[in-house]
């Protein structure tokens, strides 16, 4: 499918008698539209998601799920090349954007596995998952990417790994749920900034 800002594809259906899936992905083409409109920013986003279900037998099933994205933000350094003297206010605005906004890249993902076993009066779930977010924003003076021109550099990531076991018991109108979980999380941040006063 093609929309006003992106193109997408979706696939779903069975894979044999015990497995079904759904998968979708998108990619923007805003960067081409913004370049044609002579805007100083060029954003691009990409994302995907999927789910696969596998019915092992009547008492056991397993599911796989995942999502992810990649976002990129660039500057249109040549935006003023086709503008003339009569566009001085537009040139000034574009130069302000280009000289002050950082270039940004961000990606993230999550995937997980869910195993379920069904008993006579209960069912058990085992869930394992991981998610991560990575972010970077940087800026060079005059858009010249050499070490001496670096005036801003920000990077961070966060990641989590999770494992959970649950037992749900149902009988005579009563429902009892008990479980245990484990989580390991990390976060990192690095920020560099150079302040320039009067040149």
C-alpha positions in Angstrom: 0.0 0.0 0.0 1.2 3.5 -0.8 0.0 6.4 1.3 0.6 10.1 1.4 3.8 9.8 3.4 4.9 6.1 3.3 4.8 2.8 1.5 3.8 -0.3 3.4 3.4 -4.1 3.0 1.5 -6.6 5.0 1.6 -10.3 4.7 -0.4 -12.8 6.8 -1.8 -16.3 6.6 -1.1 -19.9 7.5 2.2 -21.7 7.1 1.1 -25.3 7.1 -1.6 -26.7 9.5 0.0 -25.6 12.8 1.5 -22.2 12.1 0.1 -18.8 11.2 1.8 -15.4 10.9 1.4 -11.7 10.2 4.2 -9.4 9.1 4.1 -5.7 8.2 6.7 -3.1 7.3 6.7 0.6 6.4 9.1 3.1 4.9 8.5 6.8 4.6 9.3 8.8 1.6 8.9 12.2 3.4 12.6 12.9 2.7 11.8 13.1 -1.1 8.7 15.2 -0.5 10.5 17.6 1.8 13.4 17.9 -0.6 10.9 18.7 -3.5 9.2 21.3 -1.2 12.6 22.8 -0.5 12.4 22.3 3.3 15.6 22.3 5.4 14.9 18.9 7.1 14.7 15.4 5.7 13.1 12.9 8.0 12.9 9.2 7.3 11.2 6.5 9.3 11.1 2.7 8.9 9.3 0.1 11.1 8.3 -3.5 11.1 6.2 -5.9 13.2 5.5 -9.6 13.2 3.8 -12.3 15.1 4.1 -16.1 14.5 1.8 -18.6 16.3 2.7 -22.3 16.5 0.2 -24.7 17.9 2.4 -27.7 18.9 -0.7 -29.7 20.0 -3.9 -29.3 21.9 -2.1 -28.6 25.1 0.9 -26.5 24.0 1.4 -23.5 21.9 4.2 -21.0 21.3 4.1 -17.4 19.9 6.9 -15.2 18.7 6.4 -11.4 18.4 8.6 -8.5 17.5 8.5 -4.8 16.5 11.3 -2.5 15.5 12.0 0.9 14.0 14.7 3.0 12.5 14.3 6.8 12.4 16.8 9.1 10.6 16.7 12.9 10.6 19.0 14.7 8.1 19.5 18.3 7.1 19.0 19.5 3.6 22.3 21.4 3.3 21.7 22.4 -0.4 18.2 23.8 0.2 19.2 27.4 -0.5 21.0 26.6 -3.8 18.0 27.2 -6.0 16.7 30.3 -4.1 17.4 33.8 -5.3 17.8 37.2 -3.6 14.1 37.7 -3.4 13.9 34.7 -1.0 16.2 36.3 1.6 13.8 35.6 4.5 13.5 31.9 3.5 17.3 31.6 3.1 17.7 33.1 6.6 15.2 30.7 8.1 16.7 27.7 6.4 20.2 28.7 7.5 19.0 29.0 11.1 17.5 25.5 11.0 20.6 24.0 9.3 23.0 25.7 11.7 21.1 24.8 14.9 19.3 21.5 14.6 21.3 18.3 15.2 21.3 15.3 13.0 19.5 12.5 14.7 19.4 8.7 14.4 17.2 6.4 16.6 16.5 2.8 16.4 14.6 0.4 18.7 13.3 -3.1 18.8 11.4 -5.6 20.9 11.0 -9.3 20.5 9.5 -11.9 22.8 8.5 -15.6 23.1 5.4 -16.8 24.9 5.0 -20.5 25.6 1.7 -21.7 27.0 0.8 -25.2 28.4 -2.8 -26.0 29.1 -3.8 -28.4 31.9 -7.2 -29.7 33.0 -7.9 -26.8 35.4 -4.8 -24.6 34.8 -2.4 -23.2 32.3 1.2 -22.0 32.5 2.9 -19.2 30.7 6.6 -18.8 30.2 7.5 -15.4 28.6 10.9 -14.2 27.6 11.5 -10.8 26.0 14.1 -8.2 25.2 13.8 -4.5 24.2 16.3 -1.9 23.3 16.3 1.8 22.4 19.3 3.6 20.9 19.4 7.3 20.3 22.1 9.6 18.9 22.1 13.4 18.0 25.1 15.3 16.9 26.0 18.6 15.3 29.1 19.9 13.6 29.8 23.6 13.1 29.2 24.5 9.4 28.2 20.8 8.8 31.9 20.0 8.4 32.3 16.6 10.0 35.8 16.8 11.4 36.7 16.4 15.2 37.5 20.1 15.7 34.0 21.2 14.4 32.0 19.0 16.8 29.8 21.1 19.0 27.2 18.6 20.2 27.2 14.8 20.5 24.5 13.0 22.5 24.1 9.2 22.7 22.1 6.9 24.9 20.7 3.5 25.0 18.5 1.5 27.3 17.9 -2.3 27.2 15.7 -4.7 29.2 15.7 -8.5 29.4 12.7 -10.1 31.1 11.7 -13.6 32.0 8.4 -14.5 33.6 6.6 -17.7 34.7 2.9 -17.7 35.6 0.5 -20.4 36.7 -3.2 -19.8 36.5 -5.5 -22.2 38.2 -9.3 -22.1 37.8 -11.9 -24.3 39.5 -15.4 -23.9 41.0 -15.5 -20.2 40.1 -12.1 -19.5 41.8 -9.1 -18.2 39.9 -5.6 -18.2 41.4 -2.7 -16.7 39.6 0.9 -16.9 40.8 4.2 -16.4 39.2 7.8 -15.2 39.4 9.7 -12.8 37.2 13.3 -11.7 36.5 14.4 -8.4 34.9 17.8 -7.1 33.9 17.9 -3.5 32.7 20.7 -1.2 31.6 20.9 2.5 30.7 23.8 4.5 29.3 24.1 8.2 28.4 26.9 10.3 27.1 26.6 14.0 26.3 29.2 16.3 24.8 28.5 20.0 24.2 30.7 22.9 23.2 29.4 26.4 23.9 30.6 29.0 21.4 30.2 32.7 22.5 30.7 35.5 19.9 32.3 33.2 17.3 
